[in-house]
Amino acid sequence: MLAIEDVDLLSLAQALRERFGNTLDDGYLSGRTVLRDAVATQLGCSSLEAEDLVDTMESCGYLIFPQMSDATHSRRAGQWSILDHD
């Protein structure tokens, strides 16, 4: 089982940027699925573990999707930003 706290989020973000570039053009949920699958492939972990990592990366500011004024996400296609800062 993967220990999420042991994953280097900066390195993971860099790997995602190498795969997708700085942005991923997709809707919120479909983009999360693409990112989750990429994380699972990159780390060889389960989809559930990868989903937790995407949540963590989003809350830490490595993955950003524009929010509407009511703090929800648009259902339309948008643009995920993949940041590699620390």
Chimera marker file (.cmm) of the C-alpha trace (Angstrom):
<marker_set name="trace">
<marker id="1" x="0.000" y="0.000" z="0.000" r="1" g="1" b="0" radius="0.5"/>
<marker id="2" x="1.221" y="3.456" z="-0.923" r="1" g="1" b="0" radius="0.5"/>
<marker id="3" x="1.917" y="5.922" z="1.899" r="1" g="1" b="0" radius="0.5"/>
<marker id="4" x="0.658" y="9.169" z="0.422" r="1" g="1" b="0" radius="0.5"/>
<marker id="5" x="2.678" y="11.255" z="2.861" r="1" g="1" b="0" radius="0.5"/>
<marker id="6" x="5.856" y="9.670" z="1.465" r="1" g="1" b="0" radius="0.5"/>
<marker id="7" x="5.145" y="10.734" z="-2.127" r="1" g="1" b="0" radius="0.5"/>
<marker id="8" x="7.208" y="13.663" z="-3.392" r="1" g="1" b="0" radius="0.5"/>
<marker id="9" x="4.456" y="15.900" z="-4.768" r="1" g="1" b="0" radius="0.5"/>
<marker id="10" x="6.919" y="18.186" z="-6.529" r="1" g="1" b="0" radius="0.5"/>
<marker id="11" x="8.417" y="15.274" z="-8.468" r="1" g="1" b="0" radius="0.5"/>
<marker id="12" x="4.956" y="13.946" z="-9.255" r="1" g="1" b="0" radius="0.5"/>
<marker id="13" x="3.839" y="17.358" z="-10.535" r="1" g="1" b="0" radius="0.5"/>
<marker id="14" x="6.960" y="17.535" z="-12.696" r="1" g="1" b="0" radius="0.5"/>
<marker id="15" x="6.185" y="14.090" z="-14.130" r="1" g="1" b="0" radius="0.5"/>
<marker id="16" x="2.628" y="15.207" z="-14.936" r="1" g="1" b="0" radius="0.5"/>
<marker id="17" x="3.967" y="18.364" z="-16.620" r="1" g="1" b="0" radius="0.5"/>
<marker id="18" x="6.316" y="16.232" z="-18.710" r="1" g="1" b="0" radius="0.5"/>
<marker id="19" x="3.355" y="14.148" z="-19.813" r="1" g="1" b="0" radius="0.5"/>
<marker id="20" x="0.732" y="16.883" z="-20.346" r="1" g="1" b="0" radius="0.5"/>
<marker id="21" x="2.598" y="20.186" z="-20.454" r="1" g="1" b="0" radius="0.5"/>
<marker id="22" x="1.616" y="23.125" z="-18.244" r="1" g="1" b="0" radius="0.5"/>
<marker id="23" x="-2.097" y="22.645" z="-18.777" r="1" g="1" b="0" radius="0.5"/>
<marker id="24" x="-4.699" y="19.982" z="-19.422" r="1" g="1" b="0" radius="0.5"/>
<marker id="25" x="-7.756" y="21.102" z="-21.386" r="1" g="1" b="0" radius="0.5"/>
<marker id="26" x="-10.674" y="19.161" z="-19.975" r="1" g="1" b="0" radius="0.5"/>
<marker id="27" x="-13.661" y="19.478" z="-17.670" r="1" g="1" b="0" radius="0.5"/>
<marker id="28" x="-13.244" y="19.256" z="-13.917" r="1" g="1" b="0" radius="0.5"/>
<marker id="29" x="-14.320" y="15.642" z="-13.407" r="1" g="1" b="0" radius="0.5"/>
<marker id="30" x="-13.019" y="14.242" z="-16.682" r="1" g="1" b="0" radius="0.5"/>
<marker id="31" x="-9.705" y="16.042" z="-16.135" r="1" g="1" b="0" radius="0.5"/>
<marker id="32" x="-9.440" y="14.604" z="-12.624" r="1" g="1" b="0" radius="0.5"/>
<marker id="33" x="-9.962" y="11.153" z="-14.111" r="1" g="1" b="0" radius="0.5"/>
<marker id="34" x="-7.181" y="11.707" z="-16.651" r="1" g="1" b="0" radius="0.5"/>
<marker id="35" x="-4.869" y="12.977" z="-13.906" r="1" g="1" b="0" radius="0.5"/>
<marker id="36" x="-5.805" y="10.117" z="-11.571" r="1" g="1" b="0" radius="0.5"/>
<marker id="37" x="-5.053" y="7.544" z="-14.250" r="1" g="1" b="0" radius="0.5"/>
<marker id="38" x="-1.728" y="9.219" z="-15.044" r="1" g="1" b="0" radius="0.5"/>
<marker id="39" x="-0.749" y="9.216" z="-11.357" r="1" g="1" b="0" radius="0.5"/>
<marker id="40" x="-1.710" y="5.547" z="-11.008" r="1" g="1" b="0" radius="0.5"/>
<marker id="41" x="0.418" y="4.692" z="-14.041" r="1" g="1" b="0" radius="0.5"/>
<marker id="42" x="3.349" y="6.846" z="-12.902" r="1" g="1" b="0" radius="0.5"/>
<marker id="43" x="3.463" y="5.384" z="-9.388" r="1" g="1" b="0" radius="0.5"/>
<marker id="44" x="2.052" y="1.922" z="-10.043" r="1" g="1" b="0" radius="0.5"/>
<marker id="45" x="-0.604" y="2.479" z="-7.392" r="1" g="1" b="0" radius="0.5"/>
<marker id="46" x="-4.335" y="1.819" z="-7.240" r="1" g="1" b="0" radius="0.5"/>
<marker id="47" x="-6.929" y="4.219" z="-8.637" r="1" g="1" b="0" radius="0.5"/>
<marker id="48" x="-8.124" y="4.951" z="-5.106" r="1" g="1" b="0" radius="0.5"/>
<marker id="49" x="-4.608" y="5.865" z="-3.959" r="1" g="1" b="0" radius="0.5"/>
<marker id="50" x="-4.123" y="7.961" z="-7.088" r="1" g="1" b="0" radius="0.5"/>
<marker id="51" x="-7.444" y="9.739" z="-6.432" r="1" g="1" b="0" radius="0.5"/>
<marker id="52" x="-6.254" y="10.609" z="-2.917" r="1" g="1" b="0" radius="0.5"/>
<marker id="53" x="-3.014" y="11.953" z="-4.392" r="1" g="1" b="0" radius="0.5"/>
<marker id="54" x="-4.884" y="14.110" z="-6.916" r="1" g="1" b="0" radius="0.5"/>
<marker id="55" x="-6.968" y="15.487" z="-4.001" r="1" g="1" b="0" radius="0.5"/>
<marker id="56" x="-3.779" y="16.220" z="-2.073" r="1" g="1" b="0" radius="0.5"/>
<marker id="57" x="-2.074" y="17.817" z="-5.070" r="1" g="1" b="0" radius="0.5"/>
<marker id="58" x="-5.125" y="19.995" z="-5.690" r="1" g="1" b="0" radius="0.5"/>
<marker id="59" x="-5.330" y="21.112" z="-2.053" r="1" g="1" b="0" radius="0.5"/>
<marker id="60" x="-1.583" y="21.899" z="-2.040" r="1" g="1" b="0" radius="0.5"/>
<marker id="61" x="-1.817" y="23.975" z="-5.227" r="1" g="1" b="0" radius="0.5"/>
<marker id="62" x="0.013" y="21.657" z="-7.624" r="1" g="1" b="0" radius="0.5"/>
<marker id="63" x="-3.184" y="21.097" z="-9.626" r="1" g="1" b="0" radius="0.5"/>
<marker id="64" x="-5.565" y="24.000" z="-10.179" r="1" g="1" b="0" radius="0.5"/>
<marker id="65" x="-8.916" y="24.189" z="-11.936" r="1" g="1" b="0" radius="0.5"/>
<marker id="66" x="-10.744" y="27.542" z="-12.090" r="1" g="1" b="0" radius="0.5"/>
<marker id="67" x="-13.516" y="27.953" z="-9.563" r="1" g="1" b="0" radius="0.5"/>
<marker id="68" x="-16.724" y="29.885" z="-10.057" r="1" g="1" b="0" radius="0.5"/>
<marker id="69" x="-17.700" y="32.678" z="-7.664" r="1" g="1" b="0" radius="0.5"/>
<marker id="70" x="-19.661" y="30.193" z="-5.511" r="1" g="1" b="0" radius="0.5"/>
<marker id="71" x="-16.503" y="28.000" z="-5.091" r="1" g="1" b="0" radius="0.5"/>
<marker id="72" x="-17.816" y="25.265" z="-7.397" r="1" g="1" b="0" radius="0.5"/>
<marker id="73" x="-16.278" y="24.088" z="-10.653" r="1" g="1" b="0" radius="0.5"/>
<marker id="74" x="-17.788" y="24.678" z="-14.067" r="1" g="1" b="0" radius="0.5"/>
<marker id="75" x="-19.163" y="21.623" z="-15.872" r="1" g="1" b="0" radius="0.5"/>
<marker id="76" x="-17.797" y="22.985" z="-19.148" r="1" g="1" b="0" radius="0.5"/>
<marker id="77" x="-14.364" y="22.200" z="-20.425" r="1" g="1" b="0" radius="0.5"/>
<marker id="78" x="-11.764" y="24.259" z="-18.698" r="1" g="1" b="0" radius="0.5"/>
<marker id="79" x="-8.081" y="24.220" z="-18.225" r="1" g="1" b="0" radius="0.5"/>
<marker id="80" x="-6.277" y="22.417" z="-15.435" r="1" g="1" b="0" radius="0.5"/>
<marker id="81" x="-2.982" y="24.060" z="-14.518" r="1" g="1" b="0" radius="0.5"/>
<marker id="82" x="-0.163" y="21.767" z="-13.461" r="1" g="1" b="0" radius="0.5"/>
<marker id="83" x="2.302" y="23.670" z="-11.305" r="1" g="1" b="0" radius="0.5"/>
<marker id="84" x="5.698" y="22.503" z="-10.145" r="1" g="1" b="0" radius="0.5"/>
<marker id="85" x="6.464" y="24.777" z="-7.234" r="1" g="1" b="0" radius="0.5"/>
<marker id="86" x="7.485" y="23.943" z="-3.718" r="1" g="1" b="0" radius="0.5"/>
<link id1="1" id2="2" r="1" g="1" b="0" radius="0.2"/>
<link id1="2" id2="3" r="1" g="1" b="0" radius="0.2"/>
<link id1="3" id2="4" r="1" g="1" b="0" radius="0.2"/>
<link id1="4" id2="5" r="1" g="1" b="0" radius="0.2"/>
<link id1="5" id2="6" r="1" g="1" b="0" radius="0.2"/>
<link id1="6" id2="7" r="1" g="1" b="0" radius="0.2"/>
<link id1="7" id2="8" r="1" g="1" b="0" radius="0.2"/>
<link id1="8" id2="9" r="1" g="1" b="0" radius="0.2"/>
<link id1="9" id2="10" r="1" g="1" b="0" radius="0.2"/>
<link id1="10" id2="11" r="1" g="1" b="0" radius="0.2"/>
<link id1="11" id2="12" r="1" g="1" b="0" radius="0.2"/>
<link id1="12" id2="13" r="1" g="1" b="0" radius="0.2"/>
<link id1="13" id2="14" r="1" g="1" b="0" radius="0.2"/>
<link id1="14" id2="15" r="1" g="1" b="0" radius="0.2"/>
<link id1="15" id2="16" r="1" g="1" b="0" radius="0.2"/>
<link id1="16" id2="17" r="1" g="1" b="0" radius="0.2"/>
<link id1="17" id2="18" r="1" g="1" b="0" radius="0.2"/>
<link id1="18" id2="19" r="1" g="1" b="0" radius="0.2"/>
<link id1="19" id2="20" r="1" g="1" b="0" radius="0.2"/>
<link id1="20" id2="21" r="1" g="1" b="0" radius="0.2"/>
<link id1="21" id2="22" r="1" g="1" b="0" radius="0.2"/>
<link id1="22" id2="23" r="1" g="1" b="0" radius="0.2"/>
<link id1="23" id2="24" r="1" g="1" b="0" radius="0.2"/>
<link id1="24" id2="25" r="1" g="1" b="0" radius="0.2"/>
<link id1="25" id2="26" r="1" g="1" b="0" radius="0.2"/>
<link id1="26" id2="27" r="1" g="1" b="0" radius="0.2"/>
<link id1="27" id2="28" r="1" g="1" b="0" radius="0.2"/>
<link id1="28" id2="29" r="1" g="1" b="0" radius="0.2"/>
<link id1="29" id2="30" r="1" g="1" b="0" radius="0.2"/>
<link id1="30" id2="31" r="1" g="1" b="0" radius="0.2"/>
<link id1="31" id2="32" r="1" g="1" b="0" radius="0.2"/>
<link id1="32" id2="33" r="1" g="1" b="0" radius="0.2"/>
<link id1="33" id2="34" r="1" g="1" b="0" radius="0.2"/>
<link id1="34" id2="35" r="1" g="1" b="0" radius="0.2"/>
<link id1="35" id2="36" r="1" g="1" b="0" radius="0.2"/>
<link id1="36" id2="37" r="1" g="1" b="0" radius="0.2"/>
<link id1="37" id2="38" r="1" g="1" b="0" radius="0.2"/>
<link id1="38" id2="39" r="1" g="1" b="0" radius="0.2"/>
<link id1="39" id2="40" r="1" g="1" b="0" radius="0.2"/>
<link id1="40" id2="41" r="1" g="1" b="0" radius="0.2"/>
<link id1="41" id2="42" r="1" g="1" b="0" radius="0.2"/>
<link id1="42" id2="43" r="1" g="1" b="0" radius="0.2"/>
<link id1="43" id2="44" r="1" g="1" b="0" radius="0.2"/>
<link id1="44" id2="45" r="1" g="1" b="0" radius="0.2"/>
<link id1="45" id2="46" r="1" g="1" b="0" radius="0.2"/>
<link id1="46" id2="47" r="1" g="1" b="0" radius="0.2"/>
<link id1="47" id2="48" r="1" g="1" b="0" radius="0.2"/>
<link id1="48" id2="49" r="1" g="1" b="0" radius="0.2"/>
<link id1="49" id2="50" r="1" g="1" b="0" radius="0.2"/>
<link id1="50" id2="51" r="1" g="1" b="0" radius="0.2"/>
<link id1="51" id2="52" r="1" g="1" b="0" radius="0.2"/>
<link id1="52" id2="53" r="1" g="1" b="0" radius="0.2"/>
<link id1="53" id2="54" r="1" g="1" b="0" radius="0.2"/>
<link id1="54" id2="55" r="1" g="1" b="0" radius="0.2"/>
<link id1="55" id2="56" r="1" g="1" b="0" radius="0.2"/>
<link id1="56" id2="57" r="1" g="1" b="0" radius="0.2"/>
<link id1="57" id2="58" r="1" g="1" b="0" radius="0.2"/>
<link id1="58" id2="59" r="1" g="1" b="0" radius="0.2"/>
<link id1="59" id2="60" r="1" g="1" b="0" radius="0.2"/>
<link id1="60" id2="61" r="1" g="1" b="0" radius="0.2"/>
<link id1="61" id2="62" r="1" g="1" b="0" radius="0.2"/>
<link id1="62" id2="63" r="1" g="1" b="0" radius="0.2"/>
<link id1="63" id2="64" r="1" g="1" b="0" radius="0.2"/>
<link id1="64" id2="65" r="1" g="1" b="0" radius="0.2"/>
<link id1="65" id2="66" r="1" g="1" b="0" radius="0.2"/>
<link id1="66" id2="67" r="1" g="1" b="0" radius="0.2"/>
<link id1="67" id2="68" r="1" g="1" b="0" radius="0.2"/>
<link id1="68" id2="69" r="1" g="1" b="0" radius="0.2"/>
<link id1="69" id2="70" r="1" g="1" b="0" radius="0.2"/>
<link id1="70" id2="71" r="1" g="1" b="0" radius="0.2"/>
<link id1="71" id2="72" r="1" g="1" b="0" radius="0.2"/>
<link id1="72" id2="73" r="1" g="1" b="0" radius="0.2"/>
<link id1="73" id2="74" r="1" g="1" b="0" radius="0.2"/>
<link id1="74" id2="75" r="1" g="1" b="0" radius="0.2"/>
<link id1="75" id2="76" r="1" g="1" b="0" radius="0.2"/>
<link id1="76" id2="77" r="1" g="1" b="0" radius="0.2"/>
<link id1="77" id2="78" r="1" g="1" b="0" radius="0.2"/>
<link id1="78" id2="79" r="1" g="1" b="0" radius="0.2"/>
<link id1="79" id2="80" r="1" g="1" b="0" radius="0.2"/>
<link id1="80" id2="81" r="1" g="1" b="0" radius="0.2"/>
<link id1="81" id2="82" r="1" g="1" b="0" radius="0.2"/>
<link id1="82" id2="83" r="1" g="1" b="0" radius="0.2"/>
<link id1="83" id2="84" r="1" g="1" b="0" radius="0.2"/>
<link id1="84" id2="85" r="1" g="1" b="0" radius="0.2"/>
<link id1="85" id2="86" r="1" g="1" b="0" radius="0.2"/>
</marker_set>
